[in-house]
Amino acid sequence: MLMKLHKVFISILFCNAFIIAQEYNISLWSIPVTRVEMNNKLGEIHFNTESVGIVDYIWPHKNSYSTFYNTENFGLLKYNKKIKQGDFKQELSWEYNSSDSTLIHDDNKIDTIDSIQTIFTMIARVMQEPYDFLDTKWFPIDHESCSYEGRYLWSDTIRVYALNEDILCDHYRLDLKKVDQAKCGLDGSDYFMENILMRVALDKFGWKKTIINVLSKHR
């Protein structure tokens, strides 16, 4: 039951985090469950979550994710996260090395390109670029040392009441498609990063894709 609560909570958090950059609380069935803070400025995005209320006693967590990216192509420059959820603790970083076009994590190097995206650079893209530019384009994505391809599919533009505002939002579907690799990923990760990939569907070619609904303030 608790695991189901975690998955519902993280899905709500991910879908609402795009609307605007500020601090706010997430509630589940009218019960406050976490405090979220997302800070953006050109070239970087910082995302922090912390449990509140009864959830802080049942499943305490305090997680932070910081991403620095190329302002021209949104390619990853550096990403680090610090996780504390229950007994699970993790502090990791990835950095792009332009001299040999590799993504470095600890002593591991992954060959990549200077425009490699992450889930957080994709957040930055959708907040800065217009829907008619993003719509249907595929981008290479690294998700915790696994290779994916991702694209936004624009659905419509709607009005959403959130954060005490009536906001005009672009509504997208985000597809994440895993690229075949013999071995990839981490031995363990946090719930947020793991559950981003839980909503899986098969497309007409048999590819497994993660489908996420996204709202971004209309420009």
Steps between C-alpha positions, in 0.01 A plus 500: 500500500782736591680428172182585307482828690860576400425442131186713496678780685799504266279501190308803630822676592652448157198616306451817702861604531502651149239767557711769660829533688436563867446334837172321565347201678362181348196339661358152453129464582523846665785382725831692461772250405799698377646843453643571156741771395609549141742780418590588143736742340666496163728197477392323819202344673476390865229272629450419870238290677443444872233298679257682729221411742411138564703382200812632673440238772401217268747559216743787572695628204707801402630491144675760287591499129716764328558520125723735300455506124617660175271797432518448123400134468398413862772232503602378845812658649474375858237324708505400864249368746492450875243250626379423848184290508454278801813290544604552137768766445670585173720780372604481134615725216542489122708743292542546127863504383524696176856388425396143417118531486434277799267511797697427817345338806749393770766311303262408218495672161216478252549614140238762417440831321504860619120527470419205727187575703373389841149506642589836657636663184178386333315689775709808420424461128125481544502811718704705252419379149167534313281198438522527120879458522500210749209304362597147372881558511706215646790581734773268638467467879718351771300380801733392780753345257238339273436624147153614395338703228233751595248720325216736587167459324287813533137422579325835553511827691278511807427715805607350832431638847811436706714682757209742552520608137304442183780394265491443125700180444626293210412135554752243375565131510864412567615171348818334630627208291787286630794435269623140511808456717660185638539657844415842635368689798572506871482226760248710693322830455239725661125460456462816295751401233385136494129575475535747214541187287209298642223601257594277207312433175585326172491699178410352158859385446510314832724757671448540874434866576439688820212745461472804728250786484664841527366852550713804424403867525398622156732751333 
